[in-house]
Amino acid sequence: MERPLHPFEQPRMLPIADIVQETENVRTFFFAVELHSKPGQFVIMWIPRVDEKPFSIAYDEDGKLGLSIAKVGRFTEKLFEYKKGDLVGIRGPYGSPFTLQEGSKRILLVGGGYGVAPLATLASQALARGITVDFCNGARTKTQLLFMKRLKAMKIHLHIATDDGSEGRKGFVTDVAAELLAKNSYDVVYTCGPELMEQKVVNAASEKNVPCQVSIERYMKCGFGICGACCLDGSGKRMCLEGPVVSGEFARTQSEFGKFHRIASGHKIFFDAR
Amino acid sequence: MDISTRIGSLKLENPTILASGILGVSRASLMHVFSNGAGACVIKSISLKERVGHHAPNMITYEGGMLNAVGYSNPGVDEAREEFKELNNVGGPVLASIIGQNAEEFGQMAEKLLPGEFSAVEAVLSCPHTPGYGTMAGQGTPKSTEEITKAIRSKTQLPLFIKISPDSQPIGEVAKAAEAAGADGIVAVNTMGPGMIVDIQTGQPILHFKVGGVSGVALRPIAVRCIYDIRKAVKIPIIGVGGVTTGRDAVEMMMVGATAVEIGTAIYSRGIDVFAKVSDEIRAFMQEKGYKKLEDFVSLTHKLEG
């Protein structure tokens, strides 16, 4: 007789099925697996003898998992040497997702950098429910705008802003979002990207009394609520489990939101306000 | 029904304590744990200087519990003093956890960290997976335990608990050394091992440090036997730790001599409200057995032996 074993967390080794160059610094790594995750959730990737890091899920449909990853440090430099067929470990999905509300008619999505990845998935799910989507995508310059092909293929109202004006509006994506909030009536605002951008969007939504959902990214080790690295000052809530997606009103009560985050040692690093 | 407990001069509303190294990285994280029913909290261990710890994976779970090799990541004593302020209104007593590479460093830690608002101090002589510290630095012997305990004792009046390793045997001798050197209590036990789990697709150990301390249900019977041995060796209070997951497990540890229990790994399997759940389960057990207070069954196993 077989008796059930307790569930546990260990990486599942998967071969890289495909690699797509998204921008000069970002590649999407595909795996032939579907995790049935929800937009805003994340996985943790292991490269043996290197490290383990969390990544948001860019694609999880039609039997394909896609992670869009920027080359930024020791771990991702190693990953960018990997070829099709090489094995990496994946565990998850983890964390709270973005959720579409019953009865929503029109929503505003504001993304920056790879924060656009989960919002693109959310947008396609909203369209399938007949919700009108305004999508703001911002970056420093045209070549850093992520998922433009994917976004342009969707029946959304796409609003682009670049700091240098090389595509779309010249300026900050938060200004575009504020104008849209002033002009249109939205049921929910969703935002994911650099934290100072998120904070502006959260505050703008709050001023208009529009509910908001925001993804708060924090350094994390375990991903299952044990290590404490991702606890927020304010509530102590764990962004791997009780986050990363939280309500804007909750975020506004957290003393570290938009101010600082902690690194591996627990040392605080303050966001550099521009 | 009264499930409050005394550990020496320390009074707790219930006998569940957050174990060191789990959450406990910030004042806010302690508040979150207290609001989920903990009777006390131990902070994540602090060293003199900032430590980033080992690369990840730092923690993995398996059928028997968890393996971890975090490597004492912490911001160092100066930033920790700033972090752990205003502890009198977080929800209960907070124990500082300190580590050092030798007796002198433990003494320095006591001097630098403890003049804050901590209710007690837990000195860890027993980590199995960090070079320079714990059992990897030979801190698990009776002689080393005595030296370190004396060094801390000379620098603080706070209740002093020494956390020892299940791999330091005979464990009663280690506890005796701590008691003789002035410790107010023993915390038994740290993780065991270290152990190793290998990914069979690649042949690679999963933890980046390759080996890690074993906690959770696999550790529990060993912890219970260690507490049983320590109770026979010393008079000072024991805080039991190692795989406590349910009220039954907490009661079991108290029956062999603990007056409170620390909980860590069970947050994974039962959620952060495991503290409230374990307290409720202890109350239900006491109701069933007609016990009015914890003393009615603390050290019962020893009393039966006469």
Interface residues (C-beta under 8 A of the other chain):
Chain A: L5 H6 F8 E9 Q10 P11 M13 W46 P48 R49 V50 D51 E52 K53 L87 G89 K221 C222 F224 G225 I226 C227 G228 A229 C231 L232 D233 G234 S235 G236 K237 R238 R262 I263 A264 S265 G266 H267 K268
Chain B: I22 L23 G24 V25 S26 R27 A28 S29 L30 M31 H32 V33 K44 E50 R51 V52 G53 H55 A56 P57 N58 M59 I60 T61 Y62 E63 M66 V70 S73 N74 P75 G76 E79 E83 I197 D199 Q201 T202 Q204 I206 H208 G264 T265 I267 Y268 S269 I272
